[in-house]
Amino acid sequence: MSFTNTSPIQYPTRASVPALGTNPMAIGVNGTGDDSFLLDMATTTVAIGKVEIAKRRGEPVPETWGVEKGGKLSTNPETILGGGGLFPLGGSEVTGGYKGYGLGAMVEIFCGILSGAHWGPHIRKWMSATTEADLGQCFIAVDPEAFAPGFHERMQEFINTMRNLPAYDDKLRVEVAGDAERKHVKLVQDIGGINYHPNQIKNAVSFDGL
């Protein structure tokens, strides 16, 4: 397992200012063979990069993603990036955002409070390089053999059970963490490269000669 705190861009539930980062957490667990459960997630509804992509595409974002300066909901990526911020995982208080706020705070405790690094609103602002970030990370390694035997077989059974659950739509299938990324890796290999939105290409070209 791994955790890190980041620059404050998350608005805690009911707050009018950002005080936590996206504060991602990750866990990797092996099944049998080459199969695994690989979860890498922010404790905000989305990572800030998805808002940046929406801005480059000229598209609005869903209502659960971000807020304008002051903490009110916004679907405008320009507003979110220009002084606003992100909702905790779950969105607003009504939709359970306080749970994401709690997870973000947990990461902050592991990474900032426990380590003696900067934490919460004391971390430098996102995109600022005027001071050292002084972020904290927490890594936890667990030997499953220290517990009950047969862990990897049980883990594989769990993965298979989740994947074999009936989907609400025959065109879909239930996946576990890491499946979407594995499919994308295969797609990139099959087509021999990465497909980009035209606006992303234009943005990259704009940096030519810098």
C-alpha positions as CSV (number, residue, x, y, z in Angstrom):
1,M,0.0,0.0,0.0
2,S,1.2,3.5,-0.6
3,F,-0.1,7.0,0.2
4,T,1.0,10.6,-0.4
5,N,-0.3,14.0,0.5
6,T,-0.4,16.7,-2.1
7,S,-1.0,20.5,-2.5
8,P,-4.3,21.6,-1.1
9,I,-7.0,21.6,-3.8
10,Q,-9.7,19.6,-2.1
11,Y,-12.5,21.5,-0.4
12,P,-13.4,19.5,2.8
13,T,-17.1,19.1,3.3
14,R,-18.7,22.5,4.2
15,A,-15.4,24.3,3.8
16,S,-15.1,27.5,1.7
17,V,-11.4,27.1,1.1
18,P,-9.2,24.1,0.0
19,A,-7.3,22.4,2.8
20,L,-6.4,18.9,1.6
21,G,-4.8,17.6,-1.6
22,T,-6.1,14.9,-3.9
23,N,-4.2,12.6,-1.4
24,P,-4.1,9.4,-3.5
25,M,-3.8,5.9,-2.1
26,A,-2.8,2.7,-3.9
27,I,-2.8,-1.0,-3.2
28,G,-1.4,-3.9,-5.2
29,V,-2.3,-7.5,-4.4
30,N,-1.2,-10.5,-6.4
31,G,-3.6,-13.4,-7.2
32,T,-2.2,-16.4,-9.0
33,G,-0.2,-16.4,-12.2
34,D,0.1,-12.8,-13.6
35,D,-3.3,-11.7,-12.3
36,S,-3.6,-9.0,-9.7
37,F,-5.8,-6.3,-8.0
38,L,-4.3,-2.9,-8.6
39,L,-6.1,0.1,-7.1
40,D,-4.7,3.6,-7.5
41,M,-7.2,6.4,-6.6
42,A,-7.4,9.9,-5.5
43,T,-9.6,10.8,-2.4
44,T,-11.2,13.5,-4.5
45,T,-13.9,12.7,-7.0
46,V,-11.3,12.8,-9.8
47,A,-7.7,13.7,-10.2
48,I,-7.0,17.3,-11.2
49,G,-5.6,16.1,-14.5
50,K,-9.1,15.1,-15.7
51,V,-10.3,18.6,-15.2
52,E,-7.3,19.9,-17.2
53,I,-8.1,17.5,-20.0
54,A,-11.7,18.7,-20.0
55,K,-10.4,22.3,-20.2
56,R,-8.3,21.5,-23.2
57,R,-11.2,19.8,-24.9
58,G,-13.5,22.7,-24.2
59,E,-16.0,20.5,-22.3
60,P,-17.8,21.0,-19.0
61,V,-17.3,18.5,-16.2
62,P,-19.9,16.5,-14.2
63,E,-21.5,18.3,-11.2
64,T,-19.7,16.0,-8.7
65,W,-16.2,17.0,-9.7
66,G,-15.4,20.5,-8.6
67,V,-16.2,23.9,-7.1
68,E,-15.6,27.5,-7.8
69,K,-13.6,29.8,-5.4
70,G,-15.6,29.8,-2.2
71,G,-16.8,26.2,-2.4
72,K,-19.9,26.4,-4.6
73,L,-20.4,23.7,-7.2
74,S,-19.1,24.4,-10.7
75,T,-19.0,22.5,-14.0
76,N,-16.6,24.9,-15.7
77,P,-13.1,23.6,-15.7
78,E,-11.7,27.1,-16.2
79,T,-13.4,28.1,-12.9
80,I,-12.3,25.0,-11.1
81,L,-8.7,25.4,-12.1
82,G,-8.7,29.2,-11.7
83,G,-9.0,29.4,-8.0
84,G,-11.6,26.8,-7.2
85,G,-10.9,23.2,-6.5
86,L,-12.2,19.6,-6.2
87,F,-14.9,17.9,-4.3
88,P,-13.9,15.0,-1.9
89,L,-14.6,11.6,-3.3
90,G,-18.4,11.3,-3.3
91,G,-19.1,14.9,-4.2
92,S,-21.2,17.1,-1.9
93,E,-22.3,16.4,1.6
94,V,-25.7,15.2,0.3
95,T,-24.1,12.5,-1.9
96,G,-21.6,11.3,0.7
97,G,-18.6,13.6,0.1
98,Y,-17.8,13.5,3.8
99,K,-16.6,10.0,3.3
100,G,-14.0,11.1,0.8
101,Y,-13.1,14.0,3.1
102,G,-12.5,11.4,5.8
103,L,-10.3,9.3,3.5
104,G,-8.3,12.4,2.5
105,A,-7.8,13.2,6.1
106,M,-6.6,9.7,6.8
107,V,-4.0,10.0,4.1
108,E,-2.9,13.4,5.6
109,I,-2.5,11.8,9.0
110,F,-0.3,9.0,7.5
111,C,1.8,11.2,5.3
112,G,1.9,14.6,7.0
113,I,1.2,14.3,10.7
114,L,2.9,11.0,11.2
115,S,6.1,11.8,9.2
116,G,6.5,15.4,10.4
117,A,6.2,16.7,6.8
118,H,4.0,19.6,5.8
119,W,0.3,18.8,5.9
120,G,-3.0,20.2,4.7
121,P,-3.1,23.9,4.1
122,H,0.5,24.3,5.1
123,I,1.7,22.6,1.9
124,R,2.6,25.0,-0.9
125,K,-0.2,25.8,-3.4
126,W,-0.6,23.6,-6.5
127,M,1.5,24.8,-9.4
128,S,3.7,26.9,-7.1
129,A,7.4,26.5,-6.9
130,T,8.3,29.3,-4.5
131,T,9.0,27.0,-1.6
132,E,9.8,23.3,-1.1
133,A,6.8,21.0,-1.2
134,D,8.0,18.9,1.8
135,L,5.4,16.2,1.1
136,G,5.1,13.0,3.0
137,Q,4.7,9.4,1.8
138,C,3.6,6.3,3.6
139,F,4.4,2.8,2.4
140,I,3.0,-0.4,4.0
141,A,4.2,-3.8,3.0
142,V,2.3,-6.9,4.3
143,D,3.5,-10.5,4.0
144,P,0.3,-12.5,3.5
145,E,2.2,-15.7,4.5
146,A,2.3,-14.3,8.0
147,F,-1.5,-14.8,8.2
148,A,-3.5,-17.8,7.0
149,P,-2.0,-20.0,4.2
150,G,-3.4,-20.0,0.7
151,F,-3.8,-16.2,0.4
152,H,-3.0,-15.9,-3.3
153,E,-5.5,-18.7,-4.2
154,R,-8.2,-17.0,-2.1
155,M,-7.3,-13.7,-3.7
156,Q,-7.7,-15.1,-7.2
157,E,-11.0,-16.6,-6.2
158,F,-12.2,-13.2,-5.0
159,I,-11.0,-11.6,-8.3
160,N,-12.8,-14.2,-10.4
161,T,-15.9,-14.0,-8.3
162,M,-16.2,-10.2,-8.8
163,R,-15.5,-10.5,-12.5
164,N,-18.2,-13.2,-12.9
165,L,-21.0,-11.2,-11.3
166,P,-23.9,-10.7,-13.6
167,A,-23.9,-7.2,-15.1
168,Y,-27.0,-5.1,-15.4
169,D,-26.3,-4.7,-19.1
170,D,-25.3,-7.7,-21.3
171,K,-22.9,-5.5,-23.2
172,L,-20.9,-4.8,-20.0
173,R,-18.9,-6.9,-17.6
174,V,-17.9,-6.4,-14.0
175,E,-14.3,-5.6,-13.6
176,V,-11.8,-5.3,-10.7
177,A,-9.3,-2.5,-10.1
178,G,-6.6,-2.7,-12.8
179,D,-8.7,-4.3,-15.5
180,A,-9.4,-1.0,-17.3
181,E,-5.7,-0.2,-17.4
182,R,-4.8,-3.7,-18.6
183,K,-7.3,-3.3,-21.5
184,H,-5.9,0.1,-22.4
185,V,-2.3,-1.3,-22.4
186,K,-3.5,-4.0,-24.8
187,L,-5.3,-1.4,-27.0
188,V,-2.1,0.7,-27.3
189,Q,-0.1,-2.4,-28.2
190,D,-2.7,-3.5,-30.8
191,I,-2.9,-0.1,-32.5
192,G,0.8,0.7,-32.1
193,G,0.5,4.0,-30.3
194,I,-1.7,6.3,-28.2
195,N,-4.7,8.2,-29.5
196,Y,-4.9,11.9,-28.5
197,H,-7.7,14.4,-28.7
198,P,-6.9,17.1,-31.4
199,N,-6.9,19.8,-28.7
200,Q,-4.3,17.9,-26.7
201,I,-2.1,17.8,-29.8
202,K,-2.6,21.6,-30.3
203,N,-1.7,22.2,-26.7
204,A,1.5,20.1,-27.1
205,V,2.4,22.0,-30.3
206,S,2.0,25.3,-28.5
207,F,5.0,24.4,-26.4
208,D,7.2,24.0,-29.4
209,G,10.3,26.2,-29.2
210,L,10.0,27.0,-25.5
